[in-house]
Amino acid sequence: MSSNFLLYGANGYTGALIARLAVQRGLRPILAARNADKIAPLATELSLEYRAFSLDDEAAVDEALADVPAVLHCAGPFSRTSKPMVDGCLRTKTHYLDITGEIGVFEAIASRNTEAKTAGVMLLPGVGFDVVPSDCLAAHLKRRLPSATRLRLGFQALGGISRGTATTMVEGQNKGGLVRRGGVLTPVPTAWKTRTIDFGQGPVQATTIPWGDVSTAYYSTGIPDIEVYAAFSASTRKAMVLSRYIGWLLALPPVQEFQKRLIQKQPPGPNDAQRGQGRSLLWGEVEDNAGKKLVSRLQGPEGYTLTAMTALAIAQNVLTGQVDVGFQTPSKVYGADFILEIEGVVREDLN
């Protein structure tokens, strides 16, 4: 199998992190983006091949994918870009990876399981911070309590966010929350529940968000009731509650464009020093119908650093033939302990 994979969206903040780490690890990804002038400088810096093509051009997509075994798709928002890339992967029989965190994208790709199996292709979205560590934690908890019927996951991201992440948040701020009930994705108000969680550095307040695991953890564990929480400041939680009532305003195109212009004036994302100081803290709890509860936690590198590490580790596995065709989640293919192979990640069981 070819040692190259195609890294699409390599000019973005996270894509560039992945490209640089890949070169440090001796990999030679083919960099790709929509515009040649945006990808060429990074390709020159890293002495890598590059390709420029639009996802709107099926012929160009197929030509770019024809000689690579896998794509690592990093160009969001994935709600717009994932379908044409998945289409191309199915046509060219190319394995698909991405770093999405969007529930709608996970569900859309899951619905193509049969197509992927027919094509002999693995579709594995969410190979970054969302959802590798939390997915592995969910699978570990299910392994600890096979009778579990309720799963609650939470995270505290100690570090900044990229412009791409901020843009995705802006686009979703009027859409409310989601949980799973009886295996079904169920809408709930934004910041529906708040609870106290100790991620390992003392108790903090965390509130429900529509994180990717609301989708993926169900496929990984079969647990029917799932909630995901994130730690936020009091002011952010208040703003989230307020969005329940002004969502119509936040959805207006002029308001969206204004917020996105402000985002573009910010730095692309955390710098190297900030990422070096950041941490990812994750918590999970399972409960069964008899009332038995078990809790486990994970700690690891800062989120964008962790995304680069897990995405590359999975890409390397794919290049060596470690694939399961069809729609997959990280823990389904590589196991609950896969996250422990990532440098700096530790896990603990509290009870």
ZAMARGU-4260 file (C-alpha; in steps of 0.2 Angstrom, whole numbers, plus 5000, padded with zeros to 4 digits):
<rodrens>
0) 5000/5000/5000 | 5006/5018/4996 | 5015/5027/5010 | 5006/5043/5005 | 4989/5049/5010
5) 4980/5065/5004 | 4979/5079/5017 | 4965/5090/5011 | 4963/5107/5020 | 4981/5107/5024
10) 4982/5126/5023 | 4970/5128/5038 | 4976/5129/5056 | 4973/5111/5061 | 4978/5104/5044
15) 4995/5113/5045 | 4998/5106/5062 | 4995/5089/5055 | 5006/5092/5040 | 5021/5098/5050
20) 5019/5084/5063 | 5018/5071/5049 | 5035/5077/5042 | 5043/5076/5059 | 5037/5058/5060
25) 5044/5054/5043 | 5028/5054/5033 | 5026/5062/5016 | 5007/5067/5014 | 5001/5075/4998
30) 4995/5092/5003 | 4979/5098/4995 | 4967/5113/4996 | 4955/5122/4985 | 4967/5135/4980
35) 4985/5132/4974 | 4991/5149/4981 | 4985/5144/4998 | 4993/5127/4999 | 5009/5130/4989
40) 5019/5140/5002 | 5017/5126/5015 | 5021/5112/5002 | 5037/5122/4998 | 5041/5124/5016
45) 5039/5105/5020 | 5046/5099/5003 | 5029/5090/4999 | 5019/5087/4984 | 5003/5097/4983
50) 4987/5097/4973 | 4974/5110/4971 | 4956/5106/4967 | 4938/5111/4972 | 4926/5098/4979
55) 4913/5105/4967 | 4922/5097/4953 | 4919/5078/4953 | 4932/5074/4939 | 4945/5084/4948
60) 4941/5075/4965 | 4942/5058/4957 | 4959/5062/4948 | 4966/5068/4965 | 4961/5053/4974
65) 4965/5040/4961 | 4982/5035/4967 | 4981/5037/4986 | 4974/5024/4998 | 4967/5037/5010
70) 4961/5055/5013 | 4962/5064/5029 | 4950/5078/5027 | 4953/5094/5037 | 4943/5107/5027
75) 4928/5113/5036 | 4914/5117/5039 | 4911/5098/5037 | 4893/5101/5035 | 4897/5107/5018
80) 4913/5099/5013 | 4911/5081/5019 | 4898/5074/5007 | 4907/5078/4991 | 4923/5071/4998
85) 4915/5055/5004 | 4906/5054/4987 | 4924/5055/4979 | 4931/5042/4991 | 4917/5029/4987
90) 4919/5032/4968 | 4938/5029/4969 | 4938/5016/4983 | 4948/5028/4995 | 4947/5026/5014
95) 4940/5042/5022 | 4946/5050/5038 | 4941/5068/5044 | 4942/5078/5060 | 4924/5084/5061
100) 4914/5086/5077 | 4897/5089/5069 | 4883/5077/5074 | 4874/5079/5057 | 4890/5074/5048
105) 4893/5059/5059 | 4875/5054/5056 | 4875/5057/5037 | 4891/5047/5035 | 4884/5033/5046
110) 4869/5032/5034 | 4882/5027/5020 | 4888/5011/5029 | 4881/5000/5016 | 4888/5010/5001
115) 4905/5010/5010 | 4905/4991/5013 | 4900/4988/4995 | 4915/4999/4989 | 4927/4991/5001
120) 4930/5008/5009 | 4931/5013/5028 | 4923/5029/5032 | 4930/5035/5049 | 4925/5053/5053
125) 4931/5061/5070 | 4949/5056/5071 | 4954/5071/5081 | 4950/5077/5099 | 4932/5075/5094
130) 4930/5061/5096 | 4945/5049/5098 | 4948/5052/5117 | 4930/5053/5122 | 4925/5038/5111
135) 4939/5027/5118 | 4933/5033/5136 | 4915/5028/5132 | 4921/5011/5125 | 4931/5008/5141
140) 4917/5012/5152 | 4905/5001/5142 | 4918/4987/5144 | 4919/4990/5163 | 4900/4990/5165
145) 4892/4980/5150 | 4875/4982/5158 | 4876/5001/5156 | 4860/5010/5149 | 4866/5028/5152
150) 4882/5037/5147 | 4887/5054/5152 | 4903/5061/5145 | 4912/5078/5149 | 4927/5088/5144
155) 4937/5103/5150 | 4948/5110/5136 | 4962/5120/5144 | 4968/5131/5129 | 4962/5142/5115
160) 4952/5138/5099 | 4955/5141/5081 | 4946/5152/5069 | 4939/5136/5061 | 4932/5130/5077
165) 4925/5147/5081 | 4916/5148/5064 | 4908/5131/5067 | 4902/5137/5084 | 4894/5152/5076
170) 4885/5142/5063 | 4878/5131/5076 | 4873/5143/5090 | 4855/5144/5085 | 4852/5126/5083
175) 4850/5121/5101 | 4856/5105/5110 | 4855/5086/5107 | 4855/5071/5118 | 4851/5053/5115
180) 4836/5045/5123 | 4831/5027/5119 | 4844/5027/5105 | 4836/5042/5096 | 4844/5059/5094
185) 4833/5071/5104 | 4833/5090/5103 | 4834/5099/5120 | 4837/5117/5124 | 4854/5125/5123
190) 4863/5122/5140 | 4849/5110/5145 | 4858/5104/5160 | 4872/5110/5171 | 4881/5098/5184
195) 4897/5098/5194 | 4911/5088/5187 | 4928/5085/5194 | 4940/5082/5178 | 4955/5080/5190
200) 4959/5098/5195 | 4944/5101/5206 | 4925/5102/5203 | 4919/5114/5190 | 4902/5118/5182
205) 4899/5109/5165 | 4884/5110/5154 | 4876/5100/5140 | 4882/5103/5122 | 4879/5094/5106
210) 4896/5086/5105 | 4900/5073/5092 | 4899/5058/5105 | 4880/5061/5106 | 4881/5052/5089
215) 4896/5041/5089 | 4896/5034/5106 | 4880/5025/5102 | 4888/5016/5088 | 4903/5012/5099
220) 4894/5006/5114 | 4875/5003/5110 | 4871/5013/5126 | 4854/5021/5122 | 4854/5037/5133
225) 4869/5048/5131 | 4873/5066/5137 | 4889/5076/5134 | 4895/5090/5145 | 4908/5104/5143
230) 4915/5115/5156 | 4912/5134/5153 | 4914/5150/5163 | 4898/5157/5171 | 4897/5171/5158
235) 4898/5158/5143 | 4884/5148/5151 | 4873/5163/5153 | 4876/5167/5135 | 4872/5150/5130
240) 4855/5151/5139 | 4852/5168/5131 | 4854/5160/5114 | 4838/5150/5117 | 4828/5166/5115
245) 4838/5175/5102 | 4843/5161/5091 | 4832/5168/5077 | 4843/5184/5078 | 4859/5174/5078
250) 4854/5165/5063 | 4852/5180/5052 | 4865/5181/5038 | 4871/5199/5043 | 4873/5194/5061
255) 4882/5178/5055 | 4894/5187/5043 | 4898/5200/5057 | 4903/5187/5069 | 4913/5178/5056
260) 4922/5194/5051 | 4927/5197/5069 | 4933/5179/5070 | 4945/5182/5055 | 4953/5196/5064
265) 4959/5184/5078 | 4975/5174/5077 | 4972/5157/5067 | 4973/5147/5084 | 4984/5144/5099
270) 5002/5147/5096 | 5015/5133/5100 | 5018/5140/5118 | 4999/5140/5122 | 4997/5123/5115
275) 5012/5117/5125 | 5004/5123/5141 | 4986/5117/5137 | 4978/5101/5142 | 4963/5090/5138
280) 4953/5083/5153 | 4939/5071/5150 | 4927/5062/5162 | 4914/5049/5159 | 4901/5040/5169
285) 4890/5025/5165 | 4875/5019/5175 | 4864/5004/5173 | 4846/5001/5177 | 4850/4994/5194
290) 4858/5010/5199 | 4877/5005/5198 | 4888/5019/5192 | 4906/5019/5187 | 4917/5034/5183
295) 4933/5035/5173 | 4944/5050/5167 | 4957/5054/5154 | 4970/5067/5153 | 4980/5072/5138
300) 4989/5085/5127 | 4980/5101/5122 | 4966/5098/5110 | 4973/5103/5093 | 4990/5095/5097
305) 4980/5079/5102 | 4970/5080/5086 | 4986/5080/5076 | 4993/5065/5086 | 4977/5055/5085
310) 4974/5059/5066 | 4991/5054/5061 | 4991/5038/5072 | 4975/5033/5063 | 4981/5038/5046
315) 4997/5027/5049 | 4986/5012/5054 | 4976/5014/5038 | 4992/5015/5028 | 4997/4998/5035
320) 4981/4990/5031 | 4972/4991/5048 | 4955/4995/5042 | 4937/4989/5044 | 4926/4993/5029
325) 4910/5003/5032 | 4906/5017/5044 | 4916/5016/5059 | 4921/5025/5075 | 4939/5025/5082
330) 4936/5013/5096 | 4926/5001/5085 | 4941/4999/5074 | 4956/5001/5086 | 4949/4997/5103
335) 4946/5007/5119 | 4964/5007/5123 | 4970/5015/5107 | 4970/5032/5115 | 4983/5026/5128
340) 4995/5023/5113 | 4996/5042/5111 | 5010/5051/5121 | 5005/5060/5136 | 4988/5052/5138
345) 4984/5044/5155 | 4968/5036/5161 | 4961/5032/5178 | 4946/5023/5185 | 4939/5031/5200
350) 4928/5017/5206
</rodrens>
